[in-house]
């Protein structure tokens, strides 16, 4: 027994004398590298956002009105009051470098530099516009650099084709330097590329109603101009067959002759030279068809017969209150419907999938409700658009007052088997090409996408919500080519009324709209299935 006790004491003594300082040094060094890596990734993604803001400023014609040197770089103030802080620095030797580069068309795209070689991101065949996508840098579980361009985190490979190890060395900026001159600010990136931001006074060159670029054959349209501090504006490109005249007050454009189902597209360019800033090229995408008609939902454009409430305008179809109002939730068997008769002939009615004539079964409702406070993003404000025109104060496209709100979806969860999708159709039983429409957030949807509610989680960084357009031909047969519009996804969210080209559906008698996404609370798609649309263009 004494011998066993002696051996045990010996073991305890030997163990107690072991020096583990080296082990703890390695653990602390690893912790330090992880912390440095986390800081580096955070700084990278911050710089990517700054780069995107700078390109947005260039595209929007902003000028720098003030530069302030800081201990780490510069803070730039633009003519709209927005500010961007740029920190000088160098990237770690192991880290990929995100940058931007203007392509031949003058559009800025994301680039990535690894081992001194710069490539388009994610590749030359799938270049990503800076204005539409925000790359997200990261490190995977195995410690390798990744980048997410909207399709999930993907490994970044070096020149040898192998993933690049993230070593966690210092390196905190994609910006190399900022140089301030009298007329401009030169920003040099870590990959060696550079671009200039103009300094100067505020200038204005606005083309009223410039979104309306679908013309009928031989139609002439006049766009009024609002200008300030402009030295010159010159037409530098006019599409073949089109004519355009630009003066100090307006821009006149005349479309070419178009017959039958022909379509003539083209791009018009105007070089604008401000008094004290760099010039900018303004582009307008033009399209001419035999005859174009527009569903605007504005009272002045109403051409139909008396509607379901006996009025000859659109505004009388706006329910009050937004939820459980008498029009969308009737106590009788009165089906809410509308018809753009004698104009586009587009019509819609509640699909009445549940047989109770109420909007909670889906439909398209006329609205003029503006809800820019996400605190009102709930079902009680279901007809609100998350937009307000800065000039008119209204919520419709191009500063108009009225628009339409879609509600409804169908998925394969088993809980929507009895649902019918809302649609627009031609009430005169003809099939035509619906050229395009404009789409914008509904406030209820916007709030849940960003903040979630008791029924759904917010949409994650890799999540999405999309609208699906399902066309039906003249015989009522479903067209296999469905169109999708991502109202929110990792590539970016829409910020304003946004153009959706529907013309590739071809001639349709009806278009059904569905909504889908990756949000699922166990009962299927869980985001509120709402979106707003306006200014539907039809070819005749």
C-alpha positions as CSV (number, residue, x, y, z in Angstrom):
1,X,0.0,0.0,0.0
2,X,2.8,2.4,0.9
3,X,4.5,1.7,-2.5
4,X,1.3,2.5,-4.4
5,X,0.9,5.7,-2.5
6,X,4.5,6.7,-3.2
7,X,4.0,6.1,-6.9
8,X,0.8,8.2,-6.9
9,X,2.4,11.1,-5.2
10,X,5.3,10.9,-7.7
11,X,2.9,11.2,-10.6
12,X,1.1,14.1,-9.0
13,X,4.3,15.9,-8.4
14,X,5.6,15.3,-11.9
15,X,2.3,16.6,-13.4
16,X,2.2,19.6,-11.2
17,X,5.6,20.6,-12.5
18,X,4.6,20.7,-16.2
19,X,5.0,24.2,-17.8
20,X,2.0,24.9,-20.1
21,X,3.0,28.5,-21.0
22,X,3.8,27.5,-24.6
23,X,0.4,25.9,-25.0
24,X,-1.4,29.0,-23.7
25,X,0.8,31.2,-25.9
26,X,-0.5,29.2,-28.9
27,X,-4.1,29.5,-27.7
28,X,-3.8,33.2,-27.2
29,X,-2.1,33.7,-30.5
30,X,-4.9,31.7,-32.2
31,X,-7.5,33.9,-30.4
32,X,-5.7,37.0,-31.5
33,X,-5.7,35.8,-35.1
34,X,-9.4,35.0,-35.0
35,X,-10.1,38.4,-33.5
36,X,-7.9,40.1,-36.1
37,X,-9.7,38.1,-38.9
38,X,-13.1,39.1,-37.6
39,X,-12.1,42.7,-37.6
40,X,-10.6,42.4,-41.1
41,X,-13.7,40.9,-42.5
42,X,-15.9,43.5,-40.9
43,X,-13.7,46.2,-42.3
44,X,-13.7,44.6,-45.8
45,X,-17.5,44.6,-45.9
46,X,-17.7,48.1,-44.6
47,X,-15.3,49.2,-47.5
48,X,-17.5,47.3,-50.0
49,X,-20.5,49.3,-48.9
50,X,-18.5,52.6,-49.1
51,X,-17.4,51.6,-52.7
52,X,-21.0,51.0,-53.6
53,X,-22.0,54.4,-52.2
54,X,-19.3,56.2,-54.2
55,X,-20.4,54.6,-57.4
56,X,-24.0,55.5,-56.6
57,X,-22.9,59.1,-56.1
58,X,-21.2,59.0,-59.5
59,X,-24.3,57.5,-61.3
60,X,-26.6,60.0,-59.6
61,X,-24.5,63.0,-60.7
62,X,-23.6,64.0,-57.1
63,X,-20.7,66.4,-56.6
64,X,-18.5,66.8,-53.5
65,X,-19.1,70.1,-51.7
66,X,-16.7,69.6,-48.8
67,X,-13.7,67.4,-47.9
68,X,-12.4,67.0,-44.4
69,X,-9.2,65.3,-43.6
70,X,-9.3,62.9,-40.6
71,X,-6.6,61.0,-38.7
72,X,-7.4,57.9,-40.8
73,X,-8.3,59.4,-44.2
74,X,-11.0,61.7,-45.5
75,X,-14.7,62.4,-45.0
76,X,-16.5,63.5,-48.2
77,X,-19.7,65.5,-48.2
78,X,-21.9,65.4,-51.3
79,X,-24.3,68.1,-52.5
80,X,-27.4,66.2,-51.1
81,X,-25.9,66.2,-47.6
82,X,-24.8,62.6,-47.5
83,X,-21.3,61.7,-46.3
84,X,-18.8,59.0,-46.9
85,X,-15.7,58.3,-44.8
86,X,-12.7,56.7,-46.5
87,X,-9.9,55.2,-44.4
88,X,-6.4,54.9,-45.9
89,X,-4.8,51.6,-45.4
90,X,-3.3,48.5,-46.9
91,X,-4.7,45.0,-47.2
92,X,-3.1,42.0,-45.5
93,X,-0.8,40.0,-47.8
94,X,-3.1,37.0,-47.7
95,X,-6.4,38.8,-48.3
96,X,-8.2,39.1,-51.6
97,X,-9.0,42.7,-52.7
98,X,-12.5,43.7,-53.8
99,X,-12.5,46.6,-56.2
100,X,-14.5,48.2,-59.0
101,X,-13.8,48.9,-62.7
102,X,-15.7,50.6,-65.5
103,X,-16.4,48.4,-68.5
104,X,-16.5,49.5,-72.1
105,X,-20.1,50.7,-71.6
106,X,-19.1,53.0,-68.8
107,X,-20.9,50.9,-66.2
108,X,-19.0,50.0,-63.0
109,X,-18.7,46.3,-62.1
110,X,-17.2,44.5,-59.1
111,X,-13.7,43.0,-59.4
112,X,-11.6,40.8,-57.2
113,X,-7.7,40.7,-57.0
114,X,-5.9,37.6,-55.8
115,X,-2.2,37.1,-55.9
116,X,-1.9,40.3,-57.9
117,X,-4.3,39.2,-60.7
118,X,-7.6,41.2,-61.1
119,X,-10.7,39.5,-62.5
120,X,-14.4,40.3,-62.8
121,X,-16.5,39.1,-59.9
122,X,-17.7,36.4,-59.9
123,X,-16.4,35.9,-63.5
124,X,-16.2,37.5,-66.9
125,X,-19.4,35.9,-68.1
126,X,-21.4,37.0,-65.1
127,X,-20.2,40.5,-64.2
128,X,-22.1,42.1,-61.4
129,X,-23.1,45.8,-61.5
130,X,-22.0,47.8,-58.5
131,X,-25.4,49.4,-58.3
132,X,-27.3,46.1,-58.0
133,X,-25.2,43.8,-55.9
134,X,-23.2,43.9,-52.6
135,X,-20.5,41.2,-52.3
136,X,-20.1,39.9,-48.8
137,X,-16.7,38.7,-47.7
138,X,-16.3,35.9,-45.1
139,X,-14.2,33.0,-43.9
140,X,-15.6,29.4,-43.9
141,X,-15.4,26.9,-41.1
142,X,-12.1,25.6,-42.5
143,X,-10.5,29.0,-42.4
144,X,-10.6,29.9,-46.2
145,X,-11.7,33.2,-47.8
146,X,-15.2,33.3,-49.3
147,X,-17.3,35.8,-51.1
148,X,-21.1,35.8,-51.4
149,X,-22.4,37.5,-54.6
150,X,-26.0,36.3,-54.2
151,X,-25.6,32.6,-54.6
152,X,-24.3,31.8,-51.1
153,X,-20.7,31.9,-49.8
154,X,-18.2,30.6,-52.4
155,X,-14.5,29.9,-51.9
156,X,-12.0,32.4,-53.4
157,X,-9.3,30.6,-55.3
158,X,-5.8,31.7,-56.0
159,X,-3.8,31.5,-59.2
160,X,-3.2,27.8,-58.5
161,X,-6.9,27.2,-58.5
162,X,-6.9,26.3,-54.8
163,X,-8.8,28.1,-52.0
164,X,-6.9,30.9,-50.3
165,X,-6.2,30.4,-46.6
166,X,-7.2,33.4,-44.3
167,X,-4.2,33.9,-42.1
168,X,-5.6,36.6,-40.0
169,X,-2.9,39.2,-40.6
170,X,-3.4,42.9,-40.3
171,X,-5.0,44.6,-43.3
172,X,-8.1,46.7,-43.0
173,X,-8.8,48.7,-46.2
174,X,-9.5,48.3,-49.9
175,X,-8.6,52.0,-50.3
176,X,-4.9,52.9,-50.8
177,X,-5.2,56.7,-50.9
178,X,-7.4,59.8,-51.3
179,X,-6.0,62.8,-53.2
180,X,-7.9,66.1,-53.1
181,X,-7.4,68.6,-55.9
182,X,-9.2,71.8,-56.8
183,X,-11.8,70.3,-59.1
184,X,-11.9,66.6,-58.1
185,X,-11.1,64.0,-55.6
186,X,-8.9,61.0,-56.8
187,X,-9.6,57.7,-55.0
188,X,-7.0,55.0,-55.5
189,X,-7.9,51.5,-54.5
190,X,-5.7,48.8,-53.1
191,X,-5.6,46.9,-56.4
192,X,-4.1,50.0,-58.1
193,X,-7.2,51.2,-60.0
194,X,-8.5,54.7,-59.4
195,X,-11.5,56.9,-60.2
196,X,-12.4,60.5,-59.7
197,X,-15.3,62.2,-58.0
198,X,-16.1,65.7,-59.1
199,X,-16.0,68.7,-56.7
200,X,-18.3,71.6,-57.4
201,X,-21.6,73.2,-56.8
202,X,-24.9,71.5,-57.1
203,X,-26.3,71.1,-60.6
204,X,-29.6,69.8,-62.0
205,X,-30.6,68.2,-65.2
206,X,-34.0,66.5,-64.8
207,X,-36.1,65.1,-67.6
208,X,-39.8,65.0,-66.5
209,X,-41.6,61.7,-67.1
210,X,-38.4,60.1,-68.4
211,X,-39.7,56.7,-67.4
212,X,-42.3,56.9,-70.2
213,X,-40.2,55.7,-73.1
214,X,-42.6,53.3,-74.8
215,X,-43.9,55.1,-78.0
216,X,-46.6,54.4,-80.5
217,X,-45.7,54.5,-84.2
218,X,-44.6,58.0,-85.3
219,X,-45.5,59.4,-81.9
220,X,-43.8,62.7,-80.8
221,X,-43.4,63.2,-77.1
222,X,-42.1,66.3,-75.4
223,X,-40.2,66.0,-72.1
224,X,-39.9,69.2,-70.0
225,X,-36.4,69.9,-68.6
226,X,-35.5,71.3,-65.2
227,X,-31.9,72.6,-65.2
228,X,-29.5,74.6,-63.0
229,X,-25.8,75.4,-63.3
230,X,-25.5,73.6,-66.7
231,X,-23.1,75.0,-69.3
232,X,-24.2,72.6,-72.1
233,X,-26.3,69.6,-73.0
234,X,-25.8,67.8,-76.3
235,X,-27.4,64.8,-77.9
236,X,-24.5,62.4,-78.7
237,X,-26.5,59.3,-79.8
238,X,-29.9,59.0,-81.4
239,X,-31.2,55.5,-82.4
240,X,-31.6,54.8,-86.1
241,X,-35.0,55.9,-87.4
242,X,-35.7,58.1,-84.4
243,X,-35.5,61.9,-84.3
244,X,-34.7,64.0,-81.3
245,X,-34.4,67.8,-80.7
246,X,-32.9,69.2,-77.4
247,X,-33.1,72.8,-76.3
248,X,-32.9,74.7,-73.0
249,X,-36.5,73.9,-72.0
250,X,-37.4,70.5,-73.4
251,X,-36.5,67.4,-75.3
252,X,-38.7,66.3,-78.2
253,X,-38.5,62.7,-79.4
254,X,-40.3,61.2,-82.4
255,X,-40.5,57.4,-82.9
256,X,-40.1,55.7,-86.2
257,X,-43.0,54.2,-88.1
258,X,-43.9,50.7,-86.8
259,X,-46.4,48.3,-88.2
260,X,-47.9,45.0,-87.1
261,X,-46.0,43.3,-84.3
262,X,-42.7,44.9,-85.0
263,X,-40.7,46.5,-82.2
264,X,-38.0,49.1,-82.6
265,X,-35.6,49.6,-79.7
266,X,-32.8,52.0,-79.2
267,X,-30.8,54.1,-76.8
268,X,-30.6,57.9,-76.7
269,X,-27.7,59.6,-75.0
270,X,-27.2,63.1,-73.7
271,X,-23.9,64.6,-72.6
272,X,-24.5,67.0,-69.8
273,X,-21.7,69.5,-68.9
274,X,-22.2,71.3,-65.6
275,X,-20.7,74.7,-64.9
276,X,-18.4,73.5,-62.1
277,X,-18.4,69.7,-62.2
278,X,-17.5,66.8,-64.5
279,X,-19.8,65.9,-67.3
280,X,-22.3,63.0,-67.2
281,X,-24.0,60.9,-69.9
282,X,-27.7,60.4,-69.4
283,X,-29.3,57.5,-71.2
284,X,-32.9,56.7,-72.2
285,X,-33.9,53.3,-73.4
286,X,-36.5,53.9,-76.1
287,X,-39.0,51.4,-77.6
288,X,-41.6,51.9,-80.4
289,X,-44.6,49.7,-81.2
290,X,-47.5,50.0,-83.5
291,X,-49.7,51.4,-80.6
292,X,-49.0,51.7,-76.9
293,X,-51.7,52.2,-74.3
294,X,-51.2,52.6,-70.5
295,X,-53.2,51.5,-67.5
296,X,-52.4,54.3,-65.0
297,X,-55.2,54.0,-62.4
298,X,-55.5,57.8,-62.5
299,X,-59.0,59.3,-62.6
300,X,-58.1,61.5,-65.6
301,X,-57.4,58.4,-67.6
302,X,-60.6,56.5,-66.8
303,X,-62.5,55.7,-70.0
304,X,-64.8,52.9,-68.9
305,X,-68.4,52.5,-67.8
306,X,-69.7,52.9,-64.3
307,X,-67.7,50.7,-61.9
308,X,-69.1,48.5,-59.1
309,X,-70.0,51.5,-57.0
310,X,-71.6,53.3,-59.9
311,X,-68.8,55.8,-60.4
312,X,-66.7,56.5,-63.5
313,X,-63.3,56.9,-61.8
314,X,-60.6,54.8,-60.2
315,X,-60.5,56.5,-56.8
316,X,-64.0,55.4,-55.8
317,X,-62.6,51.8,-55.8
318,X,-60.2,52.6,-52.9
319,X,-61.5,50.9,-49.8
320,X,-61.6,52.6,-46.4
321,X,-60.4,51.3,-44.0
322,X,-57.7,49.4,-45.6
323,X,-58.6,46.2,-43.8
324,X,-62.2,44.9,-43.4
325,X,-63.6,47.8,-45.5
326,X,-66.9,47.5,-47.3
327,X,-65.5,47.0,-50.8
328,X,-62.9,44.3,-50.2
329,X,-64.8,42.6,-47.3
330,X,-68.5,43.0,-48.3
331,X,-71.3,41.6,-46.3
332,X,-73.1,40.6,-49.5
333,X,-72.1,38.6,-52.6
334,X,-70.6,41.6,-54.3
335,X,-67.3,40.7,-56.0
336,X,-64.7,43.5,-56.1
337,X,-63.6,44.1,-59.6
338,X,-62.3,46.7,-62.0
339,X,-62.0,47.1,-65.8
340,X,-59.9,49.5,-67.9
341,X,-62.5,49.4,-70.7
342,X,-62.0,51.4,-73.8
343,X,-58.3,51.8,-73.1
344,X,-56.1,48.8,-72.4
345,X,-59.1,46.5,-71.7
346,X,-57.2,45.0,-68.8
347,X,-59.5,43.9,-66.0
348,X,-59.3,42.1,-62.6
349,X,-61.6,40.7,-60.0
350,X,-61.1,38.9,-56.7
351,X,-60.4,35.2,-57.5
352,X,-62.8,34.3,-54.6
353,X,-61.0,31.1,-53.9
354,X,-62.6,30.7,-50.5
355,X,-66.1,31.5,-51.8
356,X,-66.7,34.4,-49.4
357,X,-66.0,37.4,-51.8
358,X,-63.3,38.8,-49.6
359,X,-59.8,40.1,-50.2
360,X,-58.2,37.7,-47.8
361,X,-58.6,35.2,-50.5
362,X,-56.4,37.3,-52.8
363,X,-56.9,40.0,-55.4
364,X,-55.8,43.3,-56.9
365,X,-57.1,46.4,-55.1
366,X,-56.8,50.0,-56.2
367,X,-55.0,52.2,-53.6
368,X,-53.5,55.6,-52.9
369,X,-52.3,54.9,-49.4
370,X,-48.7,56.0,-48.6
371,X,-47.1,54.3,-45.7
372,X,-43.4,55.1,-45.3
373,X,-43.3,54.3,-41.6
374,X,-42.5,50.7,-41.1
375,X,-44.3,50.9,-37.7
376,X,-47.4,50.8,-39.9
377,X,-46.2,47.7,-41.7
378,X,-49.0,45.4,-40.7
379,X,-52.3,43.9,-42.1
380,X,-54.3,46.9,-40.9
381,X,-52.2,49.0,-43.5
382,X,-52.2,46.3,-46.2
383,X,-52.8,48.7,-49.1
384,X,-49.9,51.0,-48.3
385,X,-47.0,51.6,-50.7
386,X,-43.5,52.0,-49.1
387,X,-42.7,55.1,-51.2
388,X,-43.5,58.8,-51.3
389,X,-42.6,61.0,-54.3
390,X,-40.5,63.9,-53.0
391,X,-42.3,66.4,-55.2
392,X,-45.9,65.4,-55.3
393,X,-46.1,63.6,-52.0
394,X,-48.1,60.8,-53.6
395,X,-47.1,57.1,-53.7
396,X,-47.7,56.0,-57.3
397,X,-45.1,55.7,-60.0
398,X,-43.7,58.9,-61.4
399,X,-45.4,61.0,-58.7
400,X,-48.9,59.8,-59.6
401,X,-51.6,59.2,-56.9
402,X,-53.1,55.8,-57.5
403,X,-51.7,52.4,-58.0
404,X,-52.8,48.7,-57.5
405,X,-51.9,46.3,-54.7
406,X,-51.6,42.5,-55.3
407,X,-52.3,40.0,-52.6
408,X,-52.2,36.3,-52.8
409,X,-50.0,33.3,-53.4
410,X,-50.0,29.5,-53.8
411,X,-47.3,27.0,-52.8
412,X,-46.9,23.3,-52.4
413,X,-47.2,23.3,-48.6
414,X,-50.7,21.8,-48.8
415,X,-52.2,24.7,-47.0
416,X,-53.1,26.7,-50.1
417,X,-54.6,24.0,-52.3
418,X,-57.9,25.8,-52.5
419,X,-56.4,29.2,-53.3
420,X,-56.7,30.8,-56.7
421,X,-54.0,33.2,-58.0
422,X,-55.0,36.8,-58.7
423,X,-54.7,37.9,-62.3
424,X,-55.1,40.6,-64.9
425,X,-56.9,39.7,-68.1
426,X,-58.2,41.3,-71.3
427,X,-61.9,41.7,-70.9
428,X,-62.5,41.9,-74.7
429,X,-61.2,38.3,-75.1
430,X,-58.2,39.4,-77.1
431,X,-54.6,38.3,-76.6
432,X,-52.0,41.1,-76.5
433,X,-48.4,41.8,-75.4
434,X,-48.2,43.3,-72.0
435,X,-45.0,45.3,-72.5
436,X,-44.1,46.2,-68.9
437,X,-45.3,47.4,-65.5
438,X,-43.6,49.2,-62.6
439,X,-43.3,47.4,-59.2
440,X,-42.7,48.7,-55.7
441,X,-42.7,47.5,-52.1
442,X,-45.9,47.1,-50.1
443,X,-45.2,48.5,-46.6
444,X,-46.5,45.3,-44.8
445,X,-44.1,43.2,-46.9
446,X,-41.2,45.6,-46.4
447,X,-41.6,45.6,-42.7
448,X,-41.7,41.8,-42.5
449,X,-38.7,41.3,-44.9
450,X,-36.6,43.6,-42.7
451,X,-38.0,43.0,-39.2
452,X,-40.2,40.0,-39.3
453,X,-43.3,39.5,-37.1
454,X,-45.0,36.9,-35.1
455,X,-45.6,34.8,-38.2
456,X,-42.3,35.1,-40.1
457,X,-38.6,35.7,-39.6
458,X,-36.9,38.5,-41.4
459,X,-35.4,37.6,-44.8
460,X,-31.8,36.6,-44.2
461,X,-28.7,37.8,-46.2
462,X,-29.1,34.8,-48.6
463,X,-32.9,34.9,-48.6
464,X,-35.3,36.2,-51.3
465,X,-38.8,37.2,-52.1
466,X,-39.9,37.1,-55.7
467,X,-43.0,37.8,-57.9
468,X,-43.8,35.2,-60.6
469,X,-45.8,36.2,-63.7
470,X,-47.6,33.3,-65.4
471,X,-49.0,34.0,-68.8
472,X,-51.8,32.3,-70.7
473,X,-52.1,32.3,-74.5
474,X,-55.1,33.2,-76.6
475,X,-56.5,29.6,-76.1
476,X,-56.1,29.9,-72.4
477,X,-53.2,27.5,-72.3
478,X,-50.5,28.3,-69.7
479,X,-47.2,29.6,-71.2
480,X,-44.3,27.5,-70.0
481,X,-42.0,30.6,-69.8
482,X,-42.7,32.1,-66.4
483,X,-41.1,35.4,-65.5
484,X,-39.6,36.3,-62.1
485,X,-39.0,39.6,-60.4
486,X,-36.9,39.5,-57.3
487,X,-38.3,42.2,-55.0
488,X,-35.7,41.3,-52.4
489,X,-32.6,39.0,-52.5
490,X,-28.9,38.9,-51.7
491,X,-28.2,40.8,-54.9
492,X,-30.0,43.9,-53.6
493,X,-33.5,45.2,-52.8
494,X,-35.5,47.6,-55.0
495,X,-35.5,51.2,-53.6
496,X,-38.1,52.8,-55.8
497,X,-40.7,52.0,-58.5
498,X,-38.8,49.6,-60.7
499,X,-39.4,48.6,-64.4
500,X,-40.4,45.0,-65.0
501,X,-40.3,43.9,-68.7
502,X,-43.1,41.4,-69.3
503,X,-42.9,41.4,-73.1
504,X,-41.2,38.0,-73.4
505,X,-44.4,36.3,-72.3
506,X,-45.6,37.2,-75.8
507,X,-49.3,37.7,-76.6
508,X,-51.4,36.7,-73.5
509,X,-55.1,36.6,-72.7
510,X,-54.3,36.6,-68.9
511,X,-51.4,36.9,-66.5
512,X,-51.6,35.3,-63.1
513,X,-49.2,36.6,-60.4
514,X,-47.8,34.5,-57.6
515,X,-45.3,35.2,-54.9
516,X,-42.6,33.0,-53.4
517,X,-39.5,33.0,-51.2
518,X,-37.4,31.1,-48.8
519,X,-39.3,32.1,-45.7
520,X,-41.2,29.2,-44.3
521,X,-42.8,29.0,-40.8
522,X,-43.9,25.4,-41.2
523,X,-47.0,26.3,-43.0
524,X,-45.5,27.4,-46.3
525,X,-44.4,30.8,-47.6
526,X,-44.6,33.0,-44.6
527,X,-43.9,36.6,-45.9
528,X,-47.0,38.7,-46.6
529,X,-47.7,38.1,-50.3
530,X,-48.2,41.7,-51.3
531,X,-46.7,44.0,-53.9
532,X,-47.7,47.3,-55.6
533,X,-47.8,47.8,-59.3
534,X,-48.5,50.8,-61.6
535,X,-48.4,52.0,-65.2
536,X,-49.0,48.8,-67.0
537,X,-48.2,49.2,-70.7
538,X,-49.9,47.2,-73.5
539,X,-49.1,46.8,-77.2
540,X,-52.0,47.2,-79.6
